[in-house]
Every structure is written in C-alpha cells, then in structure tokens.
Amino acid sequence: MLNIFKKSSKNEQEIEEVTEKKNDSEGGLFNRLKNGLSKTKDGFINKVTSLFSTHGKIDDELFEELEEILIQADVGINTAMELIEGLEERVEEDELKEPEELTEVFKEELSALLKEEDGQLDLKAGQNIIIVVGVNGAGKTTTIAKIARRFKEDGKKVLMAAADTFRAAAIDQLKVWGDRLGINVIAQSEGSDAAAVAFDAVQAARARDIDLLIVDTAGRLHTQKNLMEELKKVKRVIEREAGDFNIQVLLVLDATTGQNAMSQAKLFNEAVHVDGIALTKLDGTAKGGIVIGIKNELGIPIKLIGVGEAAEDLQDFNAKKFIEALFI
C-alpha cells in the first residue's frame, strides 16, 4: 500500500475525525447541526428575517427582494417562485398587513416543502448494498468511511469495495480507511475492470454473510458519457449478481457547488436512478437553500447531511430539526 497519506495532513486529520469515537447526546448532535448551519443562517435566513423586519409594507418590492435572496441562497428559481406564491396566498388568506408577520409564515412554507423529508440511511432486513456515486471532491470516500463506521458500531458486518479503479490513490485511500476502521476492502489494481471488482465484492459479501457492502465508484464528471456508461455497467453487474440483496444508490453532493449539484443530481438520477442523497459540506456554504431546491424540484430523498468533519457531523436528515436549527 502506498503511504500517500503521510504526505497529507488533511487526509490524516480526516481519518482521525472519522475514527475518533464521541458519545454525543441528542442535544449535542443538534448543537452540531446548528453550528454547522450557521453560515446558511447568516447568509440566507437572517437576510430574509431582516427584510421582513425592516421593510415598511407588504408589497411587490418586498417579494422582489425576497426572490433575489432565495436565488442567491441556491434555492433555485422554480422553488423560489413557489415559495413566493405561497406567501402571497397566505397574505391574502390571512389578511396579513405587517411584514413582520411573514417570518412565521415563511418558516411554515419552508417546513411544508420539506415535510415528507425525514432522511435516515436505513438498512433493510437481510443483506444490503449501497452503491456510492458522485464526482471527485464531493467528499465521497470520507462519507463512505463515516457510513461504514456507523453501521459497524451498530453491530453490522460491513465490507467495502474499491470499484474506483480509475485512480490508484482512490484504491489506497479506501484501504487506509479499511485498516483504521477494521473493515475488509475488496480491491484490484489500478486500471482493473470496475465491474469485475463489484462482482468479486458481491460474491465475498454473500460468502461472508455480510450485512452491508458499500461500493465506491469512480468520481466521474457527470457530463462524461463514457464514464457514466461504465457506472451503469457496474450497477447492472451488481443487480445481476446480488439476488435478494437490498440495493440502493447513494449520491454524494457537495453543497458548496450550488446549482451545479442540482445538475449532477439530475444526470446521475437519469443514469442509475438515485435512491438517496448525502449532501456534504453544508458547514462551508452560506447557500444551504440547495437542500430545499433539491427536495422540491427533484423529489430525491436527502438521507444525510454533512455539517462538519467529525463522524457525528454526518447526520440523518430531519426536516423539522433542519428548520429549527436555521430559525432558533
């Protein structure tokens, strides 16, 4: 194994943060969520509430300014217009007169858009496979490690597969995670057929009675057709060999990329049908409105959100807690 991580303090730090065990209470987890969303609160929600508290009256100018804030927060044009239309209807129905009254209404409208979005990456009874997809830099491998750690600590037998054979570093990185977490990794050499690695991994998972097999795939540009075709092949092989395994595709998206993340989600979903999304790096952006846009426009469940580097910062997405953390 190449000791590539000795040259990178960032990777060493990530490994320590994933493998370090903490006993966070529910309150501690909520505080992590609140702290992780602080940039979004400052750059998005506080701008909205400030607009409502300082604008003299409810008029077209107020809604135009609100639309601009929403679009800047990466909510997306369609979702922004839907939110504004909802507010306008509430103003008429409830006969609202003062802009300050819109804050609670706005919170309710956001909650309505996310009401069915209660994440949680669950395993079904029997054996499970999670195929993890996404572009390079989204935090895919770190997310895999955090998921593996979580289920291993929950008493599950976990296996990982290094089906990103495009880069030797990707294979070595997953092996390092495996060593640190005490989880076996099925791998071949750089340049090997990714589908062959997936085939071997499924056979190993069956033979070893594994509860969860996590398959890492090449971090590919979603616009590169040949690479997307390779990803489709990997999924086909897994589905063919898996039998009665429960299979789900998890797409890892970097929240800091904004509307580009939306484009990635659309194209990956068209290629391999995405069952859930892990939205990482929400702590690094003031544009957390992407959560609302993805849910509303794509309808793909957001299973996990990343609000920091530690293992506990990859949290099951809970719409109620998400809204509460932004407005508290």
Stockholm file with secondary structure:
# STOCKHOLM 1.0

chainA/1-328         MLNIFKKSSKNEQEIEEVTEKKNDSEGGLFNRLKNGLSKTKDGFINKVTSLFSTHGKIDDELFEELEEILIQADVGINTAMELIEGLEERVEEDELKEPEELTEVFKEELSALLKEEDGQLDLKAGQNIIIVVGVNGAGKTTTIAKIARRFKEDGKKVLMAAADTFRAAAIDQLKVWGDRLGINVIAQSEGSDAAAVAFDAVQAARARDIDLLIVDTAGRLHTQKNLMEELKKVKRVIEREAGDFNIQVLLVLDATTGQNAMSQAKLFNEAVHVDGIALTKLDGTAKGGIVIGIKNELGIPIKLIGVGEAAEDLQDFNAKKFIEALFI
#=GR chainA/1-328 SS CCCGGGGCHHHHHHHHHHHSCCCCCHHHHHHHHHHHTHHHIIIIIHHHHHHHHHCSSSSHHHHHHHHHHHHHTTCCHHHHHHHHHHHHHHHHHTTCCCGGGHHHHHHHHHHHHHTTCBCCCCCCSSCEEEEEECCTTSSHHHHHHHHHHHHHHTTCCEEEEEECCSCHHHHHHHHHHHHHHTCCEECCCTTSCHHHHHHHHHHHHHHTTCSEEEEEECCCCTTCHHHHHHHHHHHHHHHHHHTTCEEEEEEEEEGGGTHHHHHHHHHHHHHHCCCEEEEECGGGCSCTTHHHHHHHHHCCCEEEEECSSSGGGEEECBHHHHHHHHHC
#=GC SS_cons         CCCGGGGCHHHHHHHHHHHSCCCCCHHHHHHHHHHHTHHHIIIIIHHHHHHHHHCSSSSHHHHHHHHHHHHHTTCCHHHHHHHHHHHHHHHHHTTCCCGGGHHHHHHHHHHHHHTTCBCCCCCCSSCEEEEEECCTTSSHHHHHHHHHHHHHHTTCCEEEEEECCSCHHHHHHHHHHHHHHTCCEECCCTTSCHHHHHHHHHHHHHHTTCSEEEEEECCCCTTCHHHHHHHHHHHHHHHHHHTTCEEEEEEEEEGGGTHHHHHHHHHHHHHHCCCEEEEECGGGCSCTTHHHHHHHHHCCCEEEEECSSSGGGEEECBHHHHHHHHHC
//
